[in-house]
Amino acid sequence: MASRRKRLWIGVAAVLVVLIGGAGYGVWWGSGQSVEVVHYGAGSDSVLASGNGTVTFKETAKTSQPGTYWFEWSGAHTMVGDIVARTPGRVTRKVVGGAVPSVGSSGYFGAVPPGDPKVTWDIDFSEIMVKTELGEAPAWYVPGKGDTWVIAVHGQNGRRKAELSVVPVVHRLGLPVLVVSYRNDEGAPASPDGLLHLGDSEWRDLEAAVRTAQGMGARRIVIYGTSMGGVIAGQFLDRSRLAGTVSGVIMDAPPYDFDRVAAWSVQKYHLPGAVGWLSNRVAEWRTGISMDRLNLLSHPPAVRPRMLLIHTDADLQAPVQASRDLAAAGGRLGWEIRYEEFKGGDHVEAWNVDRARYDRLVGDFLAPFATT
């Protein structure tokens, strides 16, 4: 009997160790999703057929998304439009621009434009270096007229090219645009701990970019921030001495409520809600940041310029309800917020699902700055 009880307790202890270890791994993994740096490489999407102005891809959730997307392959790129045909396992799309890949080409199909302003849009630019507190970070500068500059800030583990979608409409208005990088980006200095701080420290690199723009003639700034770039913009508006130079801000799907984002994420993986909450607390412990301070709704920035807020209703990374709530609170916060929601499209894919509408909204928002 004693030996049976002993085996039972050993079995119970083993189960507890497995459960606690598994939960601990899940919490640590979840914290890493927030703050660990990732540099993405090539994809594995493949071309099944091409010709007559179309390309056929293997059917995936991404290649099946209607709208405007890019396929990068062997140093080249193709911009594709809406789907023109479907068969089991295959999706055929119209070629909108760029080279046409041959059958068997393997590459990356995604929402982010390839290359730089010249490669993607045939827009001339120069690369300048922004002097941040950690060292020099590269930025693309597209010249324009006037003293209002647009500064574009990408999101978590993104690249400068993620902001290229907005460049043509800004360029048509004649406004100078600076597409910046920041700590932990490829080509930029690493943060001291090698981790992302979700905007809590990255805003200082945006401040350095604003200072650089001022040195080149800028008097007013419009910040365009996608995903975490919006959170970075919010922290700049709250904590920078230069926040008063900002006359407008455009945010596309800012994940400013990180506890809500975590709860949303663990729900997708059918995990207990506590795992998301604990993951964020571990991320705070690893980085020393306060996620609550980054929340634009509970801690609105000290400077609140006119804002255009954009989100897709099918976002799988940042819950759209957060943007709805922020827009609804604009009056109470004394913050003029115009909210525009797009149907379909994943995280920061509003431009992809309806390019014409997106460009019109951004153009209308920026037009007053182009005439003053």
Summary of the structure (lengths in Angstrom):
residues: 372
radius of gyration: 22.6
end to end distance: 89.3
largest distance: 89.3
contacts: 1291
relative contact order: 0.12
helix: 38%
strand: 26%
